[in-house]
Amino acid sequence: MPGPLPSCRPAFPDRFLQQARQTVRRRTASHPSVQRSELALLLHENPGPRGTSPWTMLPGGVARPIFPPLDHALVKAVACELVAQTKRPLSRQSLADVTERARQALGKPISRSSVWRILDGDAIKPWQYRYWIFPRDPRFAEKAGPILDLYAGTWQGQPLGPKDHVLSADEKTSIQARARIHPPLACGPGQPTRVEPEYRRGGAWQYLAAWDVRRGYVMGRCEAKTGIAPFGRLVEQVLGQEPYRSAERLFWVVDNGSSHRGEAAARRLRGADPRITLVHTPVHASWLNQVEIYFSIIQRKVLTPNDFADLEALRLRLALYEELSNRSPTPFQWKFDRTKLAMLVAKIEAHEKLLLQAQQTCSTPAGQSGHHF
């Protein structure tokens, strides 16, 4: 019979163990350093062939449970579940919400800090959200490709010339002039700028703008309404100045709004100026239109918080920001190209395939072949 198994206790120097305990105590220590130190202490305090103990002792005699990979997976699954599917009246989950549901899923206690460490390992933050637009045009890739080519400086496989210009145009609708009942209070130490929530309505502008993709130059105007005629005036404004007056070709990237929708708009603009080629973004994919980036900038830097005495003050602010932006025109660093387009399309197709498989599996009657949940 073989003798007893030798102890697996590692021979850590006392100085090393002391440094490891100090690392675990420090709140500013990096997460990988804390993990390495905890592992060293765990191996030192749990020698022999018994395997990993489910507990590790922290300074002060406080025990911290060790959660195996399956527990980690359950916690992440709870955090990533859509809140609407939990049958709870929540819009999103806080760390406390995730911890409570993780305890129920695991069937044992788990602390908020343990849940946070598990989620932090994969940068999962269910308490945050952002809006996004799902491409739903069946010809999404076909329509998006030529736009990305223009942004990259080519058209139909040929490079653009020095007198070719790419203009991204759209309308930012219903920009209200809100005169606050009480003037805002300036910021101070530990105090942000305070804005009165009540206001008087001073009317609204429709802001039309054309962004020169290659120059980083913007041209805009305020109109009372959107429509074919206001958009036509924007086109005339652009064509009335250089270098567009002397251009050889003018490519206008627009969405499918009523002011410039479909082939009728393309014919109308070609009739006004044969140099114009209208290029439409796919349906529900306005994020491919670079002027939307400029609109997001003026929303943050010009229109928020909204405090304008009247429509003229709002119009003047937008015009002055155009002038400020055009003093140092800088094109956007557009990084979404055809390669990333192909990756996105493949990702969407794989996602839709999984959804279809899940729907077919869930709809398979009991007793028939197939997986059942």
C-alpha angles and dihedrals in degrees: 000000000000118000125248117298114262119250116267092206108137117228099239115175115244090240091056092050091050091052090048092053091049090051091052090051096050114095092201096054116117117258095242091050091052091049093051092047093048091050091052092050091046092053091046096049096041107046127169136047095298092106128233115337116231089230136052124194118236125199110289093035096278113149121221118197119232111226117208122227092267090058090050090052092050092050091050091047091053091049094048096047114111108256092225089064093056092070089231124131092243133123093201138352125257123207089261091053092050091047092052093050092043090057090053093047094047096041091223139074122284127172129232090245092054091050090048092051092050093050093041090059089068096028091245112166111172091174090069128072141171135191121251138177119235113214106239103164108116087217094045098130093041092054097037095052098070091048091053089048090055090050088051091050102256138104124195090346096308126104118250117252128235090261095050115099132193116208124188111202139178145133128262100207135210101009101178127211104224116189108201117230090226123029114253117263117237121246123261140176106319091351125102124212108284120220124195109238094213119080145163118244113240099181131266139266130212106222115209119190141173118206119203102223097199098041101035090230124142132206121185146163139191120238133181091230140012122239145105095301097050091047089049089055090053089053091050090049091054095044091051094068137058140294088022094054089063097035122129096209132012118197113196116197110202138158127238098273119143092255093065108011127153134329092321090067091046091054092045093054093044087053091052092047123358091209091070121098114186114212116191124209117230116272112278092010104101089140086081088067108089094206087072087069090056090048090053090052094053090045090058101034104030111022102037118111092025108223114146126148093215144338093280091058089051093048091049093050092052092047093048091051090052088054091047092049093048093054088077105018111198124179117228116259095242110192103170105103137160092280092056089043090058090048091050093049091049090049092050092048092050090048093050091047091055091048091051092049091049092050092049092048094049091048094052107112117240113267095035126099118279139076119294128204 
